[in-house]
């Protein structure tokens, strides 16, 4: 009689019990050592527990009582985080849930739930090799129903053999969803038409002239590499229209975007052409965009052309400029009581200091600005520690060399600057630090420690610039006495400076305000600052990790 209970009185799995019974019947038919090994294995508590767990997991979806409601609970949790973020400041309950959903243990639990719901726990076994006649290539027939949607695959001619092969499969496209067409497959026929000796353009014409079902005869590639979507998100710093790109492999497969769009890069397998979709279009078919390396080469080529035409002499920033194409980003969620510094960047005279002053005046307890340092003497009406912190030149130069200033500069023989400690003290006090540094200090400010929110205070067109400053009786900031209006030359210099700032640092800006009417600009600034405090924003991925 075979034992059917375990040492801890747990019942055996019925299947294992039958196997053990079969072993007892076969004792006389095989070697005793092999039977002993199998009996020990089948009677082990560990194997029985694994079989029990597997059986219960496998029932999920068949038993209504165990069927999962969602298979993407992790994605739902991320969406809930975005909805909760603006409410964290006013609701302690929302704040508690917000932090709970970000804990590693809960997120791991949700990932495990999704894996089981999607049945992503079965072992992935290699395909069983089939003996074939090596003189005849294996051929597969694939049929796809033609619709308004592109096929989602590109083809090319192999240089060495002249064969037409599948060059890439677009993520989310019809070919990708079919699971039957792979990169490297050789195209033999399309709708019964032999493509030997034809060009990719000829094959494309056959596809365009076909209606209903499209039948491909393919020779499978030797190696099949499964397409796995990457999780990389990038912010684009240039406009792109595939219709105007003469070098894209297939214009229909291209993805157009504008500067500032966030793109989900689903594949970087090709050195020159990435596959991407806009973050706002999560279910759309992926499209081709130029890779970072390709776009950098294009920009360098364009600038070399400008130099050839002698125009680069007017702008000495080409050699020093960091070529901005894409920046890898991630969602940065606001944390209650810890605010990102608000940095106002713009040309001298555009009004960023006045906007800062008015924002702080609305709520001086919440919005604060660090007192800058200077080496110039105090004026009669100035109080040390209020307008400026007055120090000797030797002291300030030593602190600059020690890296204690996030930005500094010299104006009319005197040093000015903002210390890093003064910014950090405002943040640690639970206030919003508002600063308007010289634009050259922006690189030093953009660190994972400070995580600034940068707003470009932009000049309006020349005529509007003159009109608004004349109406508001604005005084020139280029005159220390502030006793006169801006000159036409100062207005033009302001526009030139602004263009240079955008060229050099435009990829650092989180938002912009065209500062024409000051009251309107202040209203927009308040809305932007509130959004920075309450909503998740895309930031460099290093700031989130």
C-alpha positions as CSV (number, residue, x, y, z in Angstrom):
1,X,0.0,0.0,0.0
2,X,1.5,3.3,-1.0
3,X,1.7,6.2,1.5
4,X,-0.5,9.1,0.4
5,X,0.3,11.5,3.2
6,X,3.4,13.5,3.8
7,X,5.5,13.7,7.0
8,X,3.6,16.8,8.1
9,X,0.2,15.2,7.4
10,X,-0.3,17.3,4.3
11,X,-2.0,15.3,1.5
12,X,-0.1,14.5,-1.7
13,X,-1.1,16.0,-5.0
14,X,-3.3,13.3,-6.7
15,X,-1.0,13.2,-9.8
16,X,2.1,12.7,-7.7
17,X,0.3,9.9,-5.7
18,X,-0.5,8.1,-9.0
19,X,3.2,8.4,-10.1
20,X,4.4,6.9,-6.8
21,X,1.9,4.0,-7.2
22,X,3.3,3.4,-10.7
23,X,6.8,3.3,-9.4
24,X,5.9,0.5,-6.9
25,X,4.4,-1.5,-9.7
26,X,7.6,-1.0,-11.8
27,X,10.1,-2.0,-9.1
28,X,10.8,-5.3,-10.8
29,X,11.2,-3.7,-14.2
30,X,14.0,-1.2,-13.6
31,X,17.1,-0.6,-11.6
32,X,16.5,-0.1,-7.8
33,X,18.7,3.0,-7.5
34,X,16.8,4.9,-10.2
35,X,13.4,4.0,-8.6
36,X,14.7,5.1,-5.2
37,X,15.8,8.5,-6.6
38,X,12.4,9.1,-8.3
39,X,10.4,8.0,-5.2
40,X,12.4,10.4,-3.0
41,X,11.9,13.2,-5.5
42,X,8.2,12.7,-5.9
43,X,7.6,12.4,-2.1
44,X,9.6,15.6,-1.3
45,X,7.6,18.4,0.4
46,X,9.2,21.0,-1.9
47,X,8.0,19.4,-5.2
48,X,4.5,18.8,-3.8
49,X,4.3,22.5,-2.7
50,X,5.4,23.7,-6.1
51,X,2.9,21.5,-7.9
52,X,0.1,22.7,-5.6
53,X,1.0,26.4,-6.2
54,X,1.2,25.8,-9.9
55,X,-2.2,24.1,-9.9
56,X,-3.8,27.0,-8.1
57,X,-2.2,29.6,-10.3
58,X,-3.1,27.8,-13.5
59,X,-6.8,27.8,-12.4
60,X,-6.8,31.6,-12.4
61,X,-9.0,32.8,-15.2
62,X,-10.9,29.4,-15.3
63,X,-12.5,29.8,-11.9
64,X,-14.5,33.0,-11.7
65,X,-13.8,33.3,-8.1
66,X,-10.1,33.6,-8.7
67,X,-10.1,35.5,-12.0
68,X,-8.1,38.7,-11.9
69,X,-10.0,41.9,-12.5
70,X,-7.0,43.7,-14.1
71,X,-3.8,42.6,-15.9
72,X,-2.2,46.0,-15.8
73,X,-2.6,47.0,-12.1
74,X,0.9,48.6,-12.1
75,X,0.0,51.0,-14.9
76,X,-3.3,51.8,-13.1
77,X,-1.2,52.6,-9.9
78,X,1.0,55.0,-11.9
79,X,-2.1,56.8,-13.3
80,X,-3.5,57.0,-9.7
81,X,-0.3,58.6,-8.6
82,X,-0.7,61.3,-11.2
83,X,-4.3,62.0,-10.1
84,X,-3.3,62.0,-6.4
85,X,-0.3,64.3,-6.7
86,X,-2.3,67.6,-7.0
87,X,-4.4,66.7,-3.9
88,X,-1.5,65.8,-1.6
89,X,-1.2,69.3,-0.3
90,X,-4.9,69.5,0.9
91,X,-5.7,65.9,1.9
92,X,-3.7,63.9,4.4
93,X,-5.4,60.7,3.2
94,X,-4.3,61.4,-0.4
95,X,-0.8,62.1,0.8
96,X,-0.7,58.8,2.7
97,X,-2.0,56.8,-0.3
98,X,0.4,58.7,-2.6
99,X,3.4,57.5,-0.5
100,X,2.0,54.0,0.0
101,X,1.7,53.4,-3.8
102,X,5.4,54.3,-4.2
103,X,6.7,51.8,-1.7
104,X,8.9,49.0,-3.3
105,X,7.0,46.2,-1.6
106,X,3.6,47.3,-2.9
107,X,5.0,47.9,-6.4
108,X,6.6,44.4,-6.4
109,X,3.3,42.9,-5.3
110,X,1.5,44.7,-8.2
111,X,4.1,43.5,-10.7
112,X,3.7,39.9,-9.5
113,X,-0.1,40.2,-9.8
114,X,0.2,41.4,-13.4
115,X,2.6,38.6,-14.3
116,X,0.1,36.0,-13.0
117,X,-2.8,37.8,-14.6
118,X,-1.0,37.8,-18.0
119,X,0.1,34.1,-17.4
120,X,3.7,35.3,-17.7
121,X,4.9,32.5,-15.4
122,X,5.0,29.6,-17.9
123,X,8.5,28.5,-18.8
124,X,9.7,29.6,-22.3
125,X,11.1,26.5,-24.0
126,X,13.1,26.5,-27.2
127,X,11.5,25.3,-30.3
128,X,11.9,21.6,-31.0
129,X,14.3,21.2,-33.9
130,X,12.8,19.5,-37.0
131,X,15.0,17.5,-39.4
132,X,14.6,19.0,-42.9
133,X,16.2,18.4,-46.2
134,X,19.0,20.9,-46.2
135,X,18.9,21.2,-50.0
136,X,15.4,22.8,-49.7
137,X,14.9,26.0,-47.7
138,X,12.1,26.1,-45.2
139,X,9.3,28.3,-46.5
140,X,6.4,29.8,-44.6
141,X,3.2,31.3,-46.0
142,X,1.8,34.4,-44.1
143,X,-1.5,36.0,-45.0
144,X,-2.5,39.4,-43.7
145,X,-5.7,41.3,-44.3
146,X,-5.0,44.7,-45.9
147,X,-6.6,47.7,-44.2
148,X,-6.0,51.5,-44.1
149,X,-3.3,50.7,-41.5
150,X,0.3,50.4,-42.8
151,X,1.8,46.9,-42.7
152,X,4.3,48.1,-40.1
153,X,7.5,46.6,-41.7
154,X,10.3,47.9,-43.9
155,X,12.3,45.9,-46.4
156,X,15.8,46.2,-47.9
157,X,18.0,44.6,-50.5
158,X,21.0,42.7,-49.1
159,X,24.1,44.0,-50.7
160,X,25.9,40.7,-50.9
161,X,23.1,38.4,-52.1
162,X,20.6,40.9,-53.7
163,X,17.8,39.2,-51.7
164,X,14.8,41.2,-50.5
165,X,14.6,40.8,-46.7
166,X,12.6,42.3,-43.8
167,X,14.7,45.2,-42.4
168,X,12.6,46.1,-39.4
169,X,9.3,45.4,-37.7
170,X,7.5,48.4,-36.3
171,X,6.3,47.9,-32.7
172,X,2.5,47.8,-32.5
173,X,2.0,47.5,-36.3
174,X,0.1,44.8,-38.1
175,X,3.2,42.7,-38.8
176,X,4.3,42.9,-35.2
177,X,0.8,41.9,-33.9
178,X,0.7,38.9,-36.3
179,X,3.8,37.4,-34.7
180,X,4.5,35.7,-38.0
181,X,7.0,38.0,-39.8
182,X,10.5,38.6,-38.3
183,X,13.5,40.7,-39.1
184,X,15.8,38.9,-41.5
185,X,13.0,36.9,-43.2
186,X,13.6,36.7,-46.9
187,X,10.7,37.7,-49.2
188,X,10.2,35.2,-52.0
189,X,6.8,36.1,-53.3
190,X,4.1,38.7,-52.6
191,X,0.6,37.6,-53.8
192,X,2.1,35.0,-56.1
193,X,4.5,37.5,-57.7
194,X,8.2,36.4,-57.5
195,X,10.3,39.3,-56.2
196,X,13.7,38.0,-57.3
197,X,15.6,40.8,-59.0
198,X,13.1,43.4,-57.9
199,X,13.9,46.5,-55.8
200,X,12.2,47.4,-52.5
201,X,10.3,50.1,-54.4
202,X,8.9,47.4,-56.8
203,X,7.7,45.3,-53.8
204,X,6.1,48.4,-52.3
205,X,4.2,49.0,-55.5
206,X,2.9,45.4,-55.5
207,X,1.6,45.9,-51.9
208,X,0.0,49.3,-52.8
209,X,-1.8,47.7,-55.8
210,X,-3.0,44.7,-53.7
211,X,-6.5,44.6,-52.1
212,X,-8.0,42.2,-49.5
213,X,-5.6,39.6,-48.3
214,X,-1.9,39.9,-48.9
215,X,0.0,36.6,-49.1
216,X,3.8,36.5,-48.4
217,X,6.0,33.6,-49.1
218,X,9.0,33.9,-46.8
219,X,12.2,32.0,-45.9
220,X,12.5,32.3,-42.1
221,X,15.7,34.0,-40.8
222,X,18.1,31.8,-39.0
223,X,17.9,33.8,-35.7
224,X,14.7,35.2,-34.3
225,X,15.2,38.0,-31.8
226,X,12.0,38.8,-30.0
227,X,11.1,42.4,-29.9
228,X,11.0,43.8,-26.4
229,X,9.9,47.4,-25.8
230,X,12.3,49.5,-23.9
231,X,11.0,51.8,-21.2
232,X,13.1,54.8,-22.3
233,X,11.3,58.2,-22.5
234,X,13.0,61.2,-24.1
235,X,12.2,64.9,-24.5
236,X,12.8,66.1,-28.1
237,X,14.7,69.4,-28.6
238,X,14.0,69.8,-32.3
239,X,11.0,69.6,-34.8
240,X,10.9,66.6,-37.1
241,X,8.7,66.0,-40.2
242,X,9.4,62.6,-42.0
243,X,7.8,64.0,-45.2
244,X,10.7,66.5,-45.5
245,X,13.4,63.9,-44.7
246,X,15.0,62.5,-47.9
247,X,17.0,59.9,-46.0
248,X,14.3,58.1,-44.0
249,X,13.9,54.5,-45.2
250,X,10.1,54.7,-45.5
251,X,8.2,58.0,-45.2
252,X,5.0,56.2,-44.3
253,X,6.7,54.6,-41.3
254,X,8.0,57.9,-40.0
255,X,6.8,59.7,-36.8
256,X,6.6,63.5,-36.8
257,X,7.0,65.5,-33.6
258,X,7.7,68.9,-32.3
259,X,10.2,70.4,-30.0
260,X,9.2,69.6,-26.4
261,X,7.3,66.4,-27.2
262,X,8.0,63.4,-24.9
263,X,8.6,60.3,-26.9
264,X,8.6,56.6,-25.8
265,X,11.6,55.0,-27.5
266,X,10.5,51.4,-27.9
267,X,13.5,50.2,-29.9
268,X,17.1,51.4,-30.4
269,X,18.3,48.4,-32.3
270,X,19.1,50.4,-35.4
271,X,22.1,52.8,-35.0
272,X,20.4,55.5,-37.2
273,X,16.7,55.0,-36.9
274,X,14.9,54.5,-33.6
275,X,11.3,53.3,-33.2
276,X,9.1,55.6,-31.0
277,X,5.6,56.7,-30.3
278,X,4.4,59.8,-28.6
279,X,3.9,59.4,-24.9
280,X,0.3,60.7,-25.3
281,X,-0.4,58.0,-27.9
282,X,0.4,54.9,-25.8
283,X,-1.5,52.4,-28.1
284,X,-0.4,53.8,-31.4
285,X,1.9,52.0,-33.9
286,X,5.6,53.0,-33.4
287,X,7.2,55.1,-36.1
288,X,10.7,55.8,-37.2
289,X,12.7,58.8,-35.9
290,X,16.3,59.8,-36.4
291,X,18.6,58.4,-33.6
292,X,20.6,60.7,-31.4
293,X,23.8,59.9,-33.3
294,X,22.1,60.6,-36.7
295,X,20.6,63.9,-35.6
296,X,23.9,65.1,-34.0
297,X,25.6,64.4,-37.3
298,X,23.0,66.4,-39.2
299,X,23.3,69.4,-36.9
300,X,27.1,69.3,-37.2
301,X,26.8,69.1,-41.0
302,X,24.3,72.1,-41.0
303,X,26.7,74.2,-38.9
304,X,29.7,73.3,-41.1
305,X,27.6,74.5,-44.1
306,X,27.0,77.8,-42.2
307,X,30.7,78.1,-41.5
308,X,31.4,77.5,-45.2
309,X,29.1,80.4,-46.1
310,X,30.9,82.7,-43.6
311,X,28.0,83.2,-41.3
312,X,29.4,81.6,-38.2
313,X,31.5,84.7,-37.5
314,X,28.4,86.4,-36.2
315,X,27.9,83.7,-33.5
316,X,30.9,82.3,-31.6
317,X,28.7,79.9,-29.6
318,X,28.7,77.0,-32.2
319,X,32.0,75.5,-31.0
320,X,31.0,75.7,-27.3
321,X,27.3,74.6,-27.6
322,X,26.2,71.2,-26.3
323,X,24.3,69.7,-29.2
324,X,20.8,69.2,-27.9
325,X,18.8,66.4,-29.6
326,X,17.0,64.2,-27.0
327,X,17.2,64.1,-23.2
328,X,16.2,61.0,-21.4
329,X,13.4,61.9,-18.9
330,X,11.2,60.4,-16.3
331,X,8.2,61.6,-14.3
332,X,9.2,63.6,-11.2
333,X,6.4,63.7,-8.7
334,X,6.0,66.6,-6.3
335,X,6.7,66.0,-2.6
336,X,4.5,67.9,-0.1
337,X,6.6,70.4,1.9
338,X,9.6,70.1,-0.4
339,X,9.4,72.5,-3.4
340,X,11.6,72.8,-6.5
341,X,13.4,76.1,-6.9
342,X,11.8,78.4,-9.5
343,X,14.4,79.8,-11.8
344,X,13.6,82.7,-14.1
345,X,16.0,83.0,-17.0
346,X,16.0,85.8,-19.6
347,X,18.0,88.6,-21.1
348,X,18.9,91.7,-18.9
349,X,16.0,94.2,-18.9
350,X,13.3,91.7,-19.9
351,X,11.6,92.0,-16.5
352,X,12.4,88.7,-14.8
353,X,13.4,90.5,-11.5
354,X,10.2,92.5,-11.4
355,X,8.2,89.3,-11.9
356,X,10.1,87.7,-9.1
357,X,9.5,90.7,-6.8
358,X,5.7,90.6,-7.5
359,X,5.4,86.8,-7.1
360,X,7.2,87.0,-3.7
361,X,5.0,90.0,-2.6
362,X,1.9,87.9,-3.1
363,X,2.9,85.5,-0.3
364,X,6.3,86.4,1.4
365,X,6.0,83.5,3.8
366,X,5.9,81.0,1.0
367,X,8.0,82.5,-1.7
368,X,11.5,83.7,-0.8
369,X,14.6,84.7,-2.7
370,X,18.1,84.3,-1.4
371,X,20.0,87.5,-0.7
372,X,22.9,87.8,-3.2
373,X,26.5,88.5,-2.4
374,X,28.5,91.4,-3.8
375,X,31.9,93.0,-3.4
376,X,30.7,96.6,-4.2
377,X,30.3,99.1,-1.4
378,X,26.8,99.5,0.1
379,X,24.8,102.5,-1.0
380,X,23.3,104.9,1.6
381,X,19.8,103.4,1.4
382,X,20.9,99.8,1.4
383,X,20.9,97.6,4.6
384,X,23.4,94.8,4.7
385,X,21.6,91.4,4.5
386,X,18.5,93.0,2.9
387,X,19.4,94.0,-0.6
388,X,22.9,92.3,-0.6
389,X,25.4,90.6,1.6
390,X,28.5,92.8,1.3
391,X,31.9,90.9,1.4
392,X,35.4,91.6,0.4
393,X,36.7,90.6,-3.0
394,X,39.2,88.2,-1.5
395,X,36.5,86.4,0.5
396,X,34.2,86.1,-2.4
397,X,36.9,84.8,-4.8
398,X,37.9,82.2,-2.2
399,X,34.3,81.0,-1.9
400,X,33.9,80.9,-5.7
401,X,37.0,78.8,-6.0
402,X,35.6,76.5,-3.3
403,X,32.5,75.9,-5.3
404,X,30.1,77.6,-2.8
405,X,28.3,79.7,-5.5
406,X,25.7,78.3,-7.8
407,X,26.1,81.4,-10.1
408,X,28.4,84.4,-10.1
409,X,29.6,87.1,-12.4
410,X,31.3,90.5,-12.6
411,X,29.6,93.8,-13.5
412,X,31.5,97.1,-13.7
413,X,34.4,95.8,-11.6
414,X,32.3,94.2,-8.8
415,X,31.5,90.6,-8.2
416,X,27.9,89.4,-7.7
417,X,26.6,85.9,-6.9
418,X,24.2,83.5,-5.2
419,X,25.5,80.9,-2.7
420,X,24.3,77.3,-2.8
421,X,23.7,77.2,0.9
422,X,21.3,80.2,0.8
423,X,19.1,78.3,-1.8
424,X,19.2,75.1,0.2
425,X,18.3,76.9,3.4
426,X,15.1,78.2,1.8
427,X,14.2,74.8,0.5
428,X,14.8,73.1,3.8
429,X,12.6,75.7,5.5
430,X,9.7,74.4,3.4
431,X,9.5,77.5,1.2
432,X,9.6,78.1,-2.6
433,X,13.0,79.5,-3.6
434,X,12.6,82.0,-6.5
435,X,15.8,83.2,-8.2
436,X,16.6,85.1,-11.4
437,X,20.3,84.4,-12.1
438,X,22.3,85.3,-15.1
439,X,21.8,82.7,-17.8
440,X,25.4,81.6,-17.7
441,X,24.8,80.1,-14.2
442,X,22.0,77.8,-15.4
443,X,24.3,74.8,-16.0
444,X,25.5,75.0,-12.4
445,X,21.9,75.2,-11.1
446,X,20.6,72.1,-12.9
447,X,21.7,69.4,-10.5
448,X,19.9,66.3,-9.1
449,X,20.2,67.9,-5.7
450,X,18.4,71.2,-6.5
451,X,16.0,69.9,-9.3
452,X,15.1,73.5,-10.5
453,X,12.0,74.3,-12.5
454,X,13.3,76.7,-15.2
455,X,11.1,79.3,-16.8
456,X,12.2,81.3,-19.8
457,X,11.1,84.9,-19.5
458,X,11.0,85.7,-23.2
459,X,11.0,89.0,-25.0
460,X,8.0,89.9,-27.2
461,X,8.5,91.2,-30.7
462,X,10.3,94.5,-31.0
463,X,7.2,96.7,-31.5
464,X,5.4,95.1,-28.6
465,X,8.5,95.4,-26.5
466,X,8.7,99.1,-27.1
467,X,5.0,99.7,-26.7
468,X,4.6,97.8,-23.4
469,X,7.7,99.4,-21.8
470,X,6.6,102.8,-22.8
471,X,3.1,102.4,-21.5
472,X,4.4,101.1,-18.1
473,X,7.0,103.9,-18.0
474,X,9.7,101.2,-17.4
475,X,13.2,102.5,-16.5
476,X,16.3,101.2,-18.1
477,X,18.1,98.5,-16.0
478,X,21.3,99.4,-17.9
479,X,21.4,102.7,-16.1
480,X,22.4,102.4,-12.4
481,X,20.4,105.5,-11.5
482,X,17.3,104.1,-13.2
483,X,16.5,107.6,-14.3
484,X,15.8,107.1,-18.0
485,X,13.8,104.9,-20.4
486,X,15.2,102.1,-22.5
487,X,16.9,103.2,-25.8
488,X,16.1,101.5,-29.2
489,X,19.6,100.1,-29.1
490,X,19.0,98.5,-25.7
491,X,15.7,96.9,-27.0
492,X,17.5,95.4,-30.0
493,X,20.3,94.1,-27.7
494,X,17.7,92.5,-25.5
495,X,16.2,90.6,-28.5
496,X,19.7,89.5,-29.6
497,X,20.5,88.3,-26.1
498,X,17.2,86.4,-25.9
499,X,17.9,84.6,-29.2
500,X,21.3,83.6,-28.0
501,X,20.0,82.4,-24.6
502,X,17.4,80.2,-26.4
503,X,20.0,78.8,-28.7
504,X,22.4,77.9,-25.9
505,X,20.0,76.9,-23.1
506,X,16.6,76.3,-24.7
507,X,16.8,72.6,-23.9
508,X,16.9,73.4,-20.2
509,X,13.6,75.2,-20.1
510,X,10.5,73.6,-18.5
511,X,8.2,76.5,-19.6
512,X,8.2,79.9,-21.0
513,X,6.4,83.3,-20.6
514,X,6.5,86.0,-23.3
515,X,6.7,89.1,-21.1
516,X,4.7,91.7,-22.9
517,X,2.0,93.0,-20.5
518,X,3.4,92.5,-17.0
519,X,0.1,91.8,-15.3
520,X,-0.7,89.0,-17.8
521,X,2.8,87.6,-17.4
522,X,2.4,87.5,-13.6
523,X,-0.9,85.6,-13.9
524,X,0.7,83.0,-16.2
525,X,3.7,82.7,-13.8
526,X,1.4,82.0,-10.9
527,X,-0.3,79.2,-12.8
528,X,3.0,77.7,-13.9
529,X,4.4,77.8,-10.4
530,X,1.3,76.1,-9.0
531,X,1.5,73.4,-11.6
532,X,5.1,72.8,-10.7
533,X,4.2,72.4,-7.0
534,X,1.2,70.0,-7.5
535,X,1.6,68.1,-10.8
536,X,4.3,65.5,-11.9
537,X,6.7,66.9,-14.5
538,X,9.1,65.4,-16.9
539,X,12.7,65.8,-15.7
540,X,16.1,64.4,-16.4
541,X,16.1,60.7,-15.5
542,X,19.1,61.2,-13.2
543,X,16.9,63.4,-11.0
544,X,14.4,60.6,-10.4
545,X,16.7,57.6,-9.8
